[in-house]
Amino acid sequence: MLLQIRKQRLLKGLTQEELSRRSKISKSIIIGLENGKITVTTTKTLVRIAEALECSISKFFYNQSLIY
């Protein structure tokens, strides 16, 4: 499952480096989650990213292609 982290980050106008700094999650983890190379992570990591993006974790799982 490809998470929608990149979409949320771009909506906030942040670079991967800025998100990394705000969330205290390494840039390599951010990149891996955005491009799908990392498919398993902890809830704590998702919470920290969501807090940095000021959004709910559910936004990472939203997939507009599923709406009919």
mmJSON file of the N, C-alpha and C atoms, coordinates in Angstrom:
{"data_MODEL":{"atom_site":{
"group_PDB":["ATOM","ATOM","ATOM","ATOM","ATOM","ATOM","ATOM","ATOM","ATOM","ATOM","ATOM","ATOM","ATOM","ATOM","ATOM","ATOM","ATOM","ATOM","ATOM","ATOM","ATOM","ATOM","ATOM","ATOM","ATOM","ATOM","ATOM","ATOM","ATOM","ATOM","ATOM","ATOM","ATOM","ATOM","ATOM","ATOM","ATOM","ATOM","ATOM","ATOM","ATOM","ATOM","ATOM","ATOM","ATOM","ATOM","ATOM","ATOM","ATOM","ATOM","ATOM","ATOM","ATOM","ATOM","ATOM","ATOM","ATOM","ATOM","ATOM","ATOM","ATOM","ATOM","ATOM","ATOM","ATOM","ATOM","ATOM","ATOM","ATOM","ATOM","ATOM","ATOM","ATOM","ATOM","ATOM","ATOM","ATOM","ATOM","ATOM","ATOM","ATOM","ATOM","ATOM","ATOM","ATOM","ATOM","ATOM","ATOM","ATOM","ATOM","ATOM","ATOM","ATOM","ATOM","ATOM","ATOM","ATOM","ATOM","ATOM","ATOM","ATOM","ATOM","ATOM","ATOM","ATOM","ATOM","ATOM","ATOM","ATOM","ATOM","ATOM","ATOM","ATOM","ATOM","ATOM","ATOM","ATOM","ATOM","ATOM","ATOM","ATOM","ATOM","ATOM","ATOM","ATOM","ATOM","ATOM","ATOM","ATOM","ATOM","ATOM","ATOM","ATOM","ATOM","ATOM","ATOM","ATOM","ATOM","ATOM","ATOM","ATOM","ATOM","ATOM","ATOM","ATOM","ATOM","ATOM","ATOM","ATOM","ATOM","ATOM","ATOM","ATOM","ATOM","ATOM","ATOM","ATOM","ATOM","ATOM","ATOM","ATOM","ATOM","ATOM","ATOM","ATOM","ATOM","ATOM","ATOM","ATOM","ATOM","ATOM","ATOM","ATOM","ATOM","ATOM","ATOM","ATOM","ATOM","ATOM","ATOM","ATOM","ATOM","ATOM","ATOM","ATOM","ATOM","ATOM","ATOM","ATOM","ATOM","ATOM","ATOM","ATOM","ATOM","ATOM","ATOM","ATOM","ATOM","ATOM","ATOM","ATOM","ATOM","ATOM","ATOM"],
"id":[1,2,3,4,5,6,7,8,9,10,11,12,13,14,15,16,17,18,19,20,21,22,23,24,25,26,27,28,29,30,31,32,33,34,35,36,37,38,39,40,41,42,43,44,45,46,47,48,49,50,51,52,53,54,55,56,57,58,59,60,61,62,63,64,65,66,67,68,69,70,71,72,73,74,75,76,77,78,79,80,81,82,83,84,85,86,87,88,89,90,91,92,93,94,95,96,97,98,99,100,101,102,103,104,105,106,107,108,109,110,111,112,113,114,115,116,117,118,119,120,121,122,123,124,125,126,127,128,129,130,131,132,133,134,135,136,137,138,139,140,141,142,143,144,145,146,147,148,149,150,151,152,153,154,155,156,157,158,159,160,161,162,163,164,165,166,167,168,169,170,171,172,173,174,175,176,177,178,179,180,181,182,183,184,185,186,187,188,189,190,191,192,193,194,195,196,197,198,199,200,201,202,203,204],
"type_symbol":["N","C","C","N","C","C","N","C","C","N","C","C","N","C","C","N","C","C","N","C","C","N","C","C","N","C","C","N","C","C","N","C","C","N","C","C","N","C","C","N","C","C","N","C","C","N","C","C","N","C","C","N","C","C","N","C","C","N","C","C","N","C","C","N","C","C","N","C","C","N","C","C","N","C","C","N","C","C","N","C","C","N","C","C","N","C","C","N","C","C","N","C","C","N","C","C","N","C","C","N","C","C","N","C","C","N","C","C","N","C","C","N","C","C","N","C","C","N","C","C","N","C","C","N","C","C","N","C","C","N","C","C","N","C","C","N","C","C","N","C","C","N","C","C","N","C","C","N","C","C","N","C","C","N","C","C","N","C","C","N","C","C","N","C","C","N","C","C","N","C","C","N","C","C","N","C","C","N","C","C","N","C","C","N","C","C","N","C","C","N","C","C","N","C","C","N","C","C","N","C","C","N","C","C"],
"label_atom_id":["N","CA","C","N","CA","C","N","CA","C","N","CA","C","N","CA","C","N","CA","C","N","CA","C","N","CA","C","N","CA","C","N","CA","C","N","CA","C","N","CA","C","N","CA","C","N","CA","C","N","CA","C","N","CA","C","N","CA","C","N","CA","C","N","CA","C","N","CA","C","N","CA","C","N","CA","C","N","CA","C","N","CA","C","N","CA","C","N","CA","C","N","CA","C","N","CA","C","N","CA","C","N","CA","C","N","CA","C","N","CA","C","N","CA","C","N","CA","C","N","CA","C","N","CA","C","N","CA","C","N","CA","C","N","CA","C","N","CA","C","N","CA","C","N","CA","C","N","CA","C","N","CA","C","N","CA","C","N","CA","C","N","CA","C","N","CA","C","N","CA","C","N","CA","C","N","CA","C","N","CA","C","N","CA","C","N","CA","C","N","CA","C","N","CA","C","N","CA","C","N","CA","C","N","CA","C","N","CA","C","N","CA","C","N","CA","C","N","CA","C","N","CA","C","N","CA","C","N","CA","C","N","CA","C","N","CA","C"],
"label_alt_id":[null,null,null,null,null,null,null,null,null,null,null,null,null,null,null,null,null,null,null,null,null,null,null,null,null,null,null,null,null,null,null,null,null,null,null,null,null,null,null,null,null,null,null,null,null,null,null,null,null,null,null,null,null,null,null,null,null,null,null,null,null,null,null,null,null,null,null,null,null,null,null,null,null,null,null,null,null,null,null,null,null,null,null,null,null,null,null,null,null,null,null,null,null,null,null,null,null,null,null,null,null,null,null,null,null,null,null,null,null,null,null,null,null,null,null,null,null,null,null,null,null,null,null,null,null,null,null,null,null,null,null,null,null,null,null,null,null,null,null,null,null,null,null,null,null,null,null,null,null,null,null,null,null,null,null,null,null,null,null,null,null,null,null,null,null,null,null,null,null,null,null,null,null,null,null,null,null,null,null,null,null,null,null,null,null,null,null,null,null,null,null,null,null,null,null,null,null,null,null,null,null,null,null,null],
"label_comp_id":["MET","MET","MET","LEU","LEU","LEU","LEU","LEU","LEU","GLN","GLN","GLN","ILE","ILE","ILE","ARG","ARG","ARG","LYS","LYS","LYS","GLN","GLN","GLN","ARG","ARG","ARG","LEU","LEU","LEU","LEU","LEU","LEU","LYS","LYS","LYS","GLY","GLY","GLY","LEU","LEU","LEU","THR","THR","THR","GLN","GLN","GLN","GLU","GLU","GLU","GLU","GLU","GLU","LEU","LEU","LEU","SER","SER","SER","ARG","ARG","ARG","ARG","ARG","ARG","SER","SER","SER","LYS","LYS","LYS","ILE","ILE","ILE","SER","SER","SER","LYS","LYS","LYS","SER","SER","SER","ILE","ILE","ILE","ILE","ILE","ILE","ILE","ILE","ILE","GLY","GLY","GLY","LEU","LEU","LEU","GLU","GLU","GLU","ASN","ASN","ASN","GLY","GLY","GLY","LYS","LYS","LYS","ILE","ILE","ILE","THR","THR","THR","VAL","VAL","VAL","THR","THR","THR","THR","THR","THR","THR","THR","THR","LYS","LYS","LYS","THR","THR","THR","LEU","LEU","LEU","VAL","VAL","VAL","ARG","ARG","ARG","ILE","ILE","ILE","ALA","ALA","ALA","GLU","GLU","GLU","ALA","ALA","ALA","LEU","LEU","LEU","GLU","GLU","GLU","CYS","CYS","CYS","SER","SER","SER","ILE","ILE","ILE","SER","SER","SER","LYS","LYS","LYS","PHE","PHE","PHE","PHE","PHE","PHE","TYR","TYR","TYR","ASN","ASN","ASN","GLN","GLN","GLN","SER","SER","SER","LEU","LEU","LEU","ILE","ILE","ILE","TYR","TYR","TYR"],
"label_asym_id":["A","A","A","A","A","A","A","A","A","A","A","A","A","A","A","A","A","A","A","A","A","A","A","A","A","A","A","A","A","A","A","A","A","A","A","A","A","A","A","A","A","A","A","A","A","A","A","A","A","A","A","A","A","A","A","A","A","A","A","A","A","A","A","A","A","A","A","A","A","A","A","A","A","A","A","A","A","A","A","A","A","A","A","A","A","A","A","A","A","A","A","A","A","A","A","A","A","A","A","A","A","A","A","A","A","A","A","A","A","A","A","A","A","A","A","A","A","A","A","A","A","A","A","A","A","A","A","A","A","A","A","A","A","A","A","A","A","A","A","A","A","A","A","A","A","A","A","A","A","A","A","A","A","A","A","A","A","A","A","A","A","A","A","A","A","A","A","A","A","A","A","A","A","A","A","A","A","A","A","A","A","A","A","A","A","A","A","A","A","A","A","A","A","A","A","A","A","A","A","A","A","A","A","A"],
"label_entity_id":["1","1","1","1","1","1","1","1","1","1","1","1","1","1","1","1","1","1","1","1","1","1","1","1","1","1","1","1","1","1","1","1","1","1","1","1","1","1","1","1","1","1","1","1","1","1","1","1","1","1","1","1","1","1","1","1","1","1","1","1","1","1","1","1","1","1","1","1","1","1","1","1","1","1","1","1","1","1","1","1","1","1","1","1","1","1","1","1","1","1","1","1","1","1","1","1","1","1","1","1","1","1","1","1","1","1","1","1","1","1","1","1","1","1","1","1","1","1","1","1","1","1","1","1","1","1","1","1","1","1","1","1","1","1","1","1","1","1","1","1","1","1","1","1","1","1","1","1","1","1","1","1","1","1","1","1","1","1","1","1","1","1","1","1","1","1","1","1","1","1","1","1","1","1","1","1","1","1","1","1","1","1","1","1","1","1","1","1","1","1","1","1","1","1","1","1","1","1","1","1","1","1","1","1"],
"label_seq_id":[1,1,1,2,2,2,3,3,3,4,4,4,5,5,5,6,6,6,7,7,7,8,8,8,9,9,9,10,10,10,11,11,11,12,12,12,13,13,13,14,14,14,15,15,15,16,16,16,17,17,17,18,18,18,19,19,19,20,20,20,21,21,21,22,22,22,23,23,23,24,24,24,25,25,25,26,26,26,27,27,27,28,28,28,29,29,29,30,30,30,31,31,31,32,32,32,33,33,33,34,34,34,35,35,35,36,36,36,37,37,37,38,38,38,39,39,39,40,40,40,41,41,41,42,42,42,43,43,43,44,44,44,45,45,45,46,46,46,47,47,47,48,48,48,49,49,49,50,50,50,51,51,51,52,52,52,53,53,53,54,54,54,55,55,55,56,56,56,57,57,57,58,58,58,59,59,59,60,60,60,61,61,61,62,62,62,63,63,63,64,64,64,65,65,65,66,66,66,67,67,67,68,68,68],
"pdbx_PDB_ins_code":[null,null,null,null,null,null,null,null,null,null,null,null,null,null,null,null,null,null,null,null,null,null,null,null,null,null,null,null,null,null,null,null,null,null,null,null,null,null,null,null,null,null,null,null,null,null,null,null,null,null,null,null,null,null,null,null,null,null,null,null,null,null,null,null,null,null,null,null,null,null,null,null,null,null,null,null,null,null,null,null,null,null,null,null,null,null,null,null,null,null,null,null,null,null,null,null,null,null,null,null,null,null,null,null,null,null,null,null,null,null,null,null,null,null,null,null,null,null,null,null,null,null,null,null,null,null,null,null,null,null,null,null,null,null,null,null,null,null,null,null,null,null,null,null,null,null,null,null,null,null,null,null,null,null,null,null,null,null,null,null,null,null,null,null,null,null,null,null,null,null,null,null,null,null,null,null,null,null,null,null,null,null,null,null,null,null,null,null,null,null,null,null,null,null,null,null,null,null,null,null,null,null,null,null],
"Cartn_x":[0.849,0.0,0.899,0.709,1.475,0.764,1.44,0.858,0.826,-0.101,-0.281,0.498,1.644,2.435,2.942,3.433,3.957,2.895,1.694,0.592,0.337,0.28,0.024,1.187,2.403,3.579,3.563,3.252,3.211,2.084,0.95,-0.151,0.265,1.17,1.68,2.868,3.342,4.454,5.799,5.972,7.205,8.085,9.386,10.319,10.441,11.048,11.285,12.195,13.162,14.073,13.343,12.447,11.68,10.778,10.134,9.283,10.12,11.269,12.17,12.531,12.886,13.281,12.103,10.931,9.745,9.287,9.36,8.853,9.905,11.167,12.285,12.362,11.976,12.08,13.128,14.021,15.096,14.536,15.287,14.876,14.779,15.66,15.623,14.333,13.825,12.538,11.405,11.417,10.388,10.386,11.564,11.676,11.157,11.553,11.109,9.609,9.012,7.557,6.831,7.393,6.751,6.847,7.975,8.12,7.743,7.332,6.856,7.936,9.192,10.264,10.205,9.632,9.362,7.859,7.439,6.004,5.528,6.474,6.122,6.8,6.015,6.566,5.753,6.182,5.481,4.396,3.452,2.41,3.039,4.05,4.724,5.303,5.896,6.44,5.335,4.227,3.11,2.519,2.439,1.915,2.825,4.116,5.061,4.983,4.846,4.711,3.393,2.315,1.003,1.008,1.614,1.69,2.493,3.58,4.395,3.626,2.751,1.941,0.608,0.338,-0.918,-2.135,-2.091,-3.218,-3.403,-4.472,-4.705,-4.019,-3.691,-3.064,-3.96,-5.248,-6.174,-5.936,-5.417,-5.12,-4.067,-3.22,-2.178,-2.743,-3.922,-4.519,-5.639,-6.005,-7.093,-6.697,-7.528,-7.243,-8.463,-8.348,-9.48,-9.943,-9.075,-9.464,-10.494,-10.665,-11.65,-13.055,-13.19,-14.501,-15.165,-16.415,-17.139,-18.041],
"Cartn_y":[-1.172,0.0,1.241,2.087,3.319,4.389,4.865,5.886,7.231,8.08,9.386,10.483,10.143,11.106,12.218,11.867,12.872,13.908,13.441,14.345,15.325,14.826,15.694,16.662,16.18,17.043,18.181,17.86,18.883,19.879,19.402,20.313,21.338,20.945,21.845,22.673,22.387,23.137,22.843,21.611,21.231,20.37,20.487,19.565,18.327,17.289,16.082,16.406,17.26,17.64,18.394,19.309,20.047,19.111,18.171,17.203,16.34,15.935,15.137,15.888,17.129,17.945,18.137,18.445,18.677,17.415,16.288,15.032,14.268,14.654,13.932,12.486,12.321,11.043,11.243,10.291,10.479,10.704,11.49,11.779,10.499,9.544,8.281,7.502,7.575,6.926,7.646,8.981,9.768,9.393,9.383,9.046,7.633,6.677,5.299,5.119,5.826,5.746,6.394,7.491,8.179,7.395,6.729,6.037,4.552,4.082,2.707,1.678,2.1,1.137,0.662,1.47,1.06,0.874,-0.343,-0.642,-0.966,-1.103,-1.413,-0.374,0.222,1.195,1.127,1.863,1.842,2.91,2.695,3.695,4.989,4.866,6.046,6.907,6.288,7.031,7.766,7.09,7.731,8.872,8.696,9.756,10.979,10.774,11.898,12.637,11.906,12.544,13.304,12.678,13.337,14.616,14.565,15.755,16.855,16.497,17.478,18.099,17.306,17.789,18.397,18.332,18.842,18.227,16.895,16.171,14.858,14.165,12.872,11.772,10.696,9.558,9.012,9.119,8.584,9.218,10.43,11.088,10.316,9.558,8.797,7.589,7.156,5.956,6.248,7.503,7.904,7.678,7.01,6.735,7.122,8.229,8.747,7.781,6.92,5.989,4.972,4.874,3.933,4.533,5.825,6.481,6.297,5.853,5.57,6.702],
"Cartn_z":[0.0,0.0,0.0,-0.984,-1.069,-0.241,0.779,1.648,0.941,1.334,0.726,1.463,2.018,2.784,1.875,0.714,-0.222,-0.562,-0.857,-1.2,-0.059,1.159,2.315,2.536,2.33,2.494,1.483,0.23,-0.811,-0.572,-0.062,0.268,1.319,2.203,3.246,2.762,1.549,0.989,1.637,2.11,2.786,1.893,2.086,1.445,2.322,1.786,2.584,3.765,3.54,4.612,5.732,5.351,6.36,7.161,6.46,7.154,8.086,7.633,8.463,9.745,9.595,10.75,11.715,11.169,12.019,12.742,12.05,12.618,13.413,13.241,13.858,13.344,12.08,11.373,10.283,10.095,9.123,7.714,6.953,5.573,4.757,5.004,4.253,4.53,5.737,6.061,5.341,5.37,4.668,3.186,2.574,1.149,0.887,1.712,1.536,1.671,2.617,2.787,1.608,1.095,-0.019,-1.325,-1.559,-2.839,-2.784,-1.615,-1.492,-1.233,-1.105,-0.822,0.623,1.499,2.88,2.992,3.279,3.336,4.747,5.674,7.056,7.947,8.825,9.771,11.054,12.039,13.322,13.362,14.227,14.457,14.957,15.788,16.326,15.197,14.207,13.067,12.33,12.072,11.377,12.191,13.497,14.37,14.3,14.365,14.328,12.994,11.904,10.59,10.501,10.965,10.933,11.769,12.938,13.78,13.088,12.433,11.715,10.551,9.942,8.821,9.263,10.562,11.129,10.434,10.327,9.743,10.496,10.196,10.839,10.037,10.704,10.041,8.928,9.097,8.085,6.713,6.661,5.382,4.59,5.27,4.59,3.853,4.229,3.657,2.676,2.552,1.662,0.226,-0.539,-1.928,-2.759,-3.474,-4.226,-5.313,-5.796,-6.849,-6.357,-5.033,-4.488,-4.437,-4.731,-4.692,-6.058,-6.012,-7.252,-7.621],
"occupancy":[1.0,1.0,1.0,1.0,1.0,1.0,1.0,1.0,1.0,1.0,1.0,1.0,1.0,1.0,1.0,1.0,1.0,1.0,1.0,1.0,1.0,1.0,1.0,1.0,1.0,1.0,1.0,1.0,1.0,1.0,1.0,1.0,1.0,1.0,1.0,1.0,1.0,1.0,1.0,1.0,1.0,1.0,1.0,1.0,1.0,1.0,1.0,1.0,1.0,1.0,1.0,1.0,1.0,1.0,1.0,1.0,1.0,1.0,1.0,1.0,1.0,1.0,1.0,1.0,1.0,1.0,1.0,1.0,1.0,1.0,1.0,1.0,1.0,1.0,1.0,1.0,1.0,1.0,1.0,1.0,1.0,1.0,1.0,1.0,1.0,1.0,1.0,1.0,1.0,1.0,1.0,1.0,1.0,1.0,1.0,1.0,1.0,1.0,1.0,1.0,1.0,1.0,1.0,1.0,1.0,1.0,1.0,1.0,1.0,1.0,1.0,1.0,1.0,1.0,1.0,1.0,1.0,1.0,1.0,1.0,1.0,1.0,1.0,1.0,1.0,1.0,1.0,1.0,1.0,1.0,1.0,1.0,1.0,1.0,1.0,1.0,1.0,1.0,1.0,1.0,1.0,1.0,1.0,1.0,1.0,1.0,1.0,1.0,1.0,1.0,1.0,1.0,1.0,1.0,1.0,1.0,1.0,1.0,1.0,1.0,1.0,1.0,1.0,1.0,1.0,1.0,1.0,1.0,1.0,1.0,1.0,1.0,1.0,1.0,1.0,1.0,1.0,1.0,1.0,1.0,1.0,1.0,1.0,1.0,1.0,1.0,1.0,1.0,1.0,1.0,1.0,1.0,1.0,1.0,1.0,1.0,1.0,1.0,1.0,1.0,1.0,1.0,1.0,1.0],
"B_iso_or_equiv":[0.0,0.0,0.0,0.0,0.0,0.0,0.0,0.0,0.0,0.0,0.0,0.0,0.0,0.0,0.0,0.0,0.0,0.0,0.0,0.0,0.0,0.0,0.0,0.0,0.0,0.0,0.0,0.0,0.0,0.0,0.0,0.0,0.0,0.0,0.0,0.0,0.0,0.0,0.0,0.0,0.0,0.0,0.0,0.0,0.0,0.0,0.0,0.0,0.0,0.0,0.0,0.0,0.0,0.0,0.0,0.0,0.0,0.0,0.0,0.0,0.0,0.0,0.0,0.0,0.0,0.0,0.0,0.0,0.0,0.0,0.0,0.0,0.0,0.0,0.0,0.0,0.0,0.0,0.0,0.0,0.0,0.0,0.0,0.0,0.0,0.0,0.0,0.0,0.0,0.0,0.0,0.0,0.0,0.0,0.0,0.0,0.0,0.0,0.0,0.0,0.0,0.0,0.0,0.0,0.0,0.0,0.0,0.0,0.0,0.0,0.0,0.0,0.0,0.0,0.0,0.0,0.0,0.0,0.0,0.0,0.0,0.0,0.0,0.0,0.0,0.0,0.0,0.0,0.0,0.0,0.0,0.0,0.0,0.0,0.0,0.0,0.0,0.0,0.0,0.0,0.0,0.0,0.0,0.0,0.0,0.0,0.0,0.0,0.0,0.0,0.0,0.0,0.0,0.0,0.0,0.0,0.0,0.0,0.0,0.0,0.0,0.0,0.0,0.0,0.0,0.0,0.0,0.0,0.0,0.0,0.0,0.0,0.0,0.0,0.0,0.0,0.0,0.0,0.0,0.0,0.0,0.0,0.0,0.0,0.0,0.0,0.0,0.0,0.0,0.0,0.0,0.0,0.0,0.0,0.0,0.0,0.0,0.0,0.0,0.0,0.0,0.0,0.0,0.0],
"pdbx_formal_charge":[null,null,null,null,null,null,null,null,null,null,null,null,null,null,null,null,null,null,null,null,null,null,null,null,null,null,null,null,null,null,null,null,null,null,null,null,null,null,null,null,null,null,null,null,null,null,null,null,null,null,null,null,null,null,null,null,null,null,null,null,null,null,null,null,null,null,null,null,null,null,null,null,null,null,null,null,null,null,null,null,null,null,null,null,null,null,null,null,null,null,null,null,null,null,null,null,null,null,null,null,null,null,null,null,null,null,null,null,null,null,null,null,null,null,null,null,null,null,null,null,null,null,null,null,null,null,null,null,null,null,null,null,null,null,null,null,null,null,null,null,null,null,null,null,null,null,null,null,null,null,null,null,null,null,null,null,null,null,null,null,null,null,null,null,null,null,null,null,null,null,null,null,null,null,null,null,null,null,null,null,null,null,null,null,null,null,null,null,null,null,null,null,null,null,null,null,null,null,null,null,null,null,null,null],
"auth_seq_id":[1,1,1,2,2,2,3,3,3,4,4,4,5,5,5,6,6,6,7,7,7,8,8,8,9,9,9,10,10,10,11,11,11,12,12,12,13,13,13,14,14,14,15,15,15,16,16,16,17,17,17,18,18,18,19,19,19,20,20,20,21,21,21,22,22,22,23,23,23,24,24,24,25,25,25,26,26,26,27,27,27,28,28,28,29,29,29,30,30,30,31,31,31,32,32,32,33,33,33,34,34,34,35,35,35,36,36,36,37,37,37,38,38,38,39,39,39,40,40,40,41,41,41,42,42,42,43,43,43,44,44,44,45,45,45,46,46,46,47,47,47,48,48,48,49,49,49,50,50,50,51,51,51,52,52,52,53,53,53,54,54,54,55,55,55,56,56,56,57,57,57,58,58,58,59,59,59,60,60,60,61,61,61,62,62,62,63,63,63,64,64,64,65,65,65,66,66,66,67,67,67,68,68,68],
"auth_comp_id":["MET","MET","MET","LEU","LEU","LEU","LEU","LEU","LEU","GLN","GLN","GLN","ILE","ILE","ILE","ARG","ARG","ARG","LYS","LYS","LYS","GLN","GLN","GLN","ARG","ARG","ARG","LEU","LEU","LEU","LEU","LEU","LEU","LYS","LYS","LYS","GLY","GLY","GLY","LEU","LEU","LEU","THR","THR","THR","GLN","GLN","GLN","GLU","GLU","GLU","GLU","GLU","GLU","LEU","LEU","LEU","SER","SER","SER","ARG","ARG","ARG","ARG","ARG","ARG","SER","SER","SER","LYS","LYS","LYS","ILE","ILE","ILE","SER","SER","SER","LYS","LYS","LYS","SER","SER","SER","ILE","ILE","ILE","ILE","ILE","ILE","ILE","ILE","ILE","GLY","GLY","GLY","LEU","LEU","LEU","GLU","GLU","GLU","ASN","ASN","ASN","GLY","GLY","GLY","LYS","LYS","LYS","ILE","ILE","ILE","THR","THR","THR","VAL","VAL","VAL","THR","THR","THR","THR","THR","THR","THR","THR","THR","LYS","LYS","LYS","THR","THR","THR","LEU","LEU","LEU","VAL","VAL","VAL","ARG","ARG","ARG","ILE","ILE","ILE","ALA","ALA","ALA","GLU","GLU","GLU","ALA","ALA","ALA","LEU","LEU","LEU","GLU","GLU","GLU","CYS","CYS","CYS","SER","SER","SER","ILE","ILE","ILE","SER","SER","SER","LYS","LYS","LYS","PHE","PHE","PHE","PHE","PHE","PHE","TYR","TYR","TYR","ASN","ASN","ASN","GLN","GLN","GLN","SER","SER","SER","LEU","LEU","LEU","ILE","ILE","ILE","TYR","TYR","TYR"],
"auth_asym_id":["A","A","A","A","A","A","A","A","A","A","A","A","A","A","A","A","A","A","A","A","A","A","A","A","A","A","A","A","A","A","A","A","A","A","A","A","A","A","A","A","A","A","A","A","A","A","A","A","A","A","A","A","A","A","A","A","A","A","A","A","A","A","A","A","A","A","A","A","A","A","A","A","A","A","A","A","A","A","A","A","A","A","A","A","A","A","A","A","A","A","A","A","A","A","A","A","A","A","A","A","A","A","A","A","A","A","A","A","A","A","A","A","A","A","A","A","A","A","A","A","A","A","A","A","A","A","A","A","A","A","A","A","A","A","A","A","A","A","A","A","A","A","A","A","A","A","A","A","A","A","A","A","A","A","A","A","A","A","A","A","A","A","A","A","A","A","A","A","A","A","A","A","A","A","A","A","A","A","A","A","A","A","A","A","A","A","A","A","A","A","A","A","A","A","A","A","A","A","A","A","A","A","A","A"],
"auth_atom_id":["N","CA","C","N","CA","C","N","CA","C","N","CA","C","N","CA","C","N","CA","C","N","CA","C","N","CA","C","N","CA","C","N","CA","C","N","CA","C","N","CA","C","N","CA","C","N","CA","C","N","CA","C","N","CA","C","N","CA","C","N","CA","C","N","CA","C","N","CA","C","N","CA","C","N","CA","C","N","CA","C","N","CA","C","N","CA","C","N","CA","C","N","CA","C","N","CA","C","N","CA","C","N","CA","C","N","CA","C","N","CA","C","N","CA","C","N","CA","C","N","CA","C","N","CA","C","N","CA","C","N","CA","C","N","CA","C","N","CA","C","N","CA","C","N","CA","C","N","CA","C","N","CA","C","N","CA","C","N","CA","C","N","CA","C","N","CA","C","N","CA","C","N","CA","C","N","CA","C","N","CA","C","N","CA","C","N","CA","C","N","CA","C","N","CA","C","N","CA","C","N","CA","C","N","CA","C","N","CA","C","N","CA","C","N","CA","C","N","CA","C","N","CA","C","N","CA","C","N","CA","C","N","CA","C","N","CA","C"],
"pdbx_PDB_model_num":[1,1,1,1,1,1,1,1,1,1,1,1,1,1,1,1,1,1,1,1,1,1,1,1,1,1,1,1,1,1,1,1,1,1,1,1,1,1,1,1,1,1,1,1,1,1,1,1,1,1,1,1,1,1,1,1,1,1,1,1,1,1,1,1,1,1,1,1,1,1,1,1,1,1,1,1,1,1,1,1,1,1,1,1,1,1,1,1,1,1,1,1,1,1,1,1,1,1,1,1,1,1,1,1,1,1,1,1,1,1,1,1,1,1,1,1,1,1,1,1,1,1,1,1,1,1,1,1,1,1,1,1,1,1,1,1,1,1,1,1,1,1,1,1,1,1,1,1,1,1,1,1,1,1,1,1,1,1,1,1,1,1,1,1,1,1,1,1,1,1,1,1,1,1,1,1,1,1,1,1,1,1,1,1,1,1,1,1,1,1,1,1,1,1,1,1,1,1,1,1,1,1,1,1]
}}}
